[in-house]
Amino acid sequence: MSLPYGATVLEHFRHPRNQRPLDQPTAAHEGYNPLCGDRVRLEVRVEAGAIRAAAFTANACAICTASASLLTERVTGALVADVLALRESEVVAALDTEVPPARTACAVLPLRALRAALVGHSAPA
């Protein structure tokens, strides 16, 4: 039997990183995909223009959950400006599997929620 997703998606779906509510987040946003029902909440702690901690909670498919797990790992320690510059194609590529066009919205939902959470958080002048 072949599996529909690659090893990276399966690993991050079965053993998601940072899947928990974050203690004292400074920014948070919940994203929802009405087409499939995925719901993901990204929470971050922003200090001095950088993401010091990131976590998520989700009721979502394997692709969305894996994407949120990978994303929280990637952005922890990153500058907000760099995170806001992430392209959706980079997030999809990090899944290391073919994501069907109909499932791309699932893969980028965590990034869109993170971007919405970061509105108003930029590097100090």
C-alpha positions in Angstrom: 0.0 0.0 0.0 1.4 3.4 -0.9 1.0 6.4 1.3 -0.5 9.6 -0.1 2.1 11.8 1.6 5.9 11.8 1.9 8.0 11.1 5.0 8.2 14.8 6.1 4.4 15.3 6.2 3.9 12.0 8.0 6.6 12.7 10.6 5.3 16.1 11.4 1.6 15.0 11.4 2.3 12.0 13.7 4.8 13.9 15.9 4.0 17.6 15.5 6.5 20.1 17.0 5.2 23.0 19.0 1.6 21.8 19.0 0.4 23.4 22.2 -1.0 26.7 23.5 1.9 29.1 24.0 2.4 30.7 27.4 2.0 34.4 27.2 1.8 35.0 23.4 2.1 38.5 22.2 0.3 37.8 18.9 -2.1 35.1 17.8 -4.5 34.4 15.0 -6.8 31.6 14.0 -7.1 30.6 10.4 -10.0 28.6 8.9 -10.4 27.0 5.5 -14.1 26.7 4.8 -13.5 24.4 1.9 -12.1 21.5 4.0 -12.8 22.6 7.6 -9.1 23.0 8.6 -8.7 25.2 11.6 -5.3 26.3 12.9 -4.3 28.8 15.5 -0.8 30.3 15.5 0.6 31.9 18.6 3.9 33.7 18.9 5.9 35.7 21.4 7.6 38.6 19.7 10.4 40.5 21.4 12.6 43.2 19.9 11.4 42.4 16.4 12.1 38.7 16.5 9.9 35.6 17.2 11.2 34.2 20.4 8.6 31.3 20.6 6.0 29.9 18.3 3.3 27.3 18.8 0.1 26.1 17.2 -3.1 24.3 17.9 -5.1 22.7 15.1 -8.0 20.6 14.1 -6.8 20.0 10.6 -5.6 17.5 8.0 -2.2 16.0 7.8 -0.9 18.6 5.3 -2.0 21.6 7.4 -0.8 20.1 10.7 2.6 19.2 9.2 2.9 22.7 7.7 2.2 24.3 11.0 4.7 22.1 12.7 7.4 22.9 10.2 6.6 26.6 10.2 6.8 27.0 14.0 10.2 25.3 13.9 11.4 27.5 11.0 10.3 30.9 12.4 11.4 30.5 16.1 14.3 32.9 16.4 13.7 34.6 13.1 13.1 38.3 12.6 9.5 39.3 12.0 10.4 41.0 8.7 12.0 37.8 7.5 8.9 35.8 8.5 6.6 38.2 6.7 8.8 37.8 3.6 8.3 34.0 3.5 6.7 32.9 0.3 3.8 30.4 0.2 5.8 28.4 -2.3 8.6 28.0 0.3 6.2 26.6 2.9 4.8 24.1 0.4 8.3 23.1 -0.7 9.3 22.4 2.9 6.7 19.7 3.1 8.9 17.7 0.7 6.0 16.0 -1.1 3.8 16.7 -4.0 0.9 18.8 -2.8 -2.1 18.6 -5.1 -3.4 22.1 -6.2 -6.7 21.4 -4.4 -4.7 21.0 -1.1 -2.4 24.0 -1.4 -4.8 26.1 0.7 -4.3 23.5 3.5 -0.5 23.8 3.3 -0.4 27.6 3.4 -3.2 28.2 6.0 -0.6 28.2 8.9 1.5 30.9 7.1 -1.6 33.0 6.4 -2.6 32.8 10.1 0.9 33.7 11.2 1.0 36.7 8.9 -2.3 37.9 10.2 -1.0 37.5 13.8 2.1 39.5 13.0 0.2 42.6 11.7 1.5 45.5 13.7 4.7 43.6 14.9 7.7 45.0 13.1 11.4 45.5 14.0 12.0 48.4 16.4 13.1 51.6 14.8 
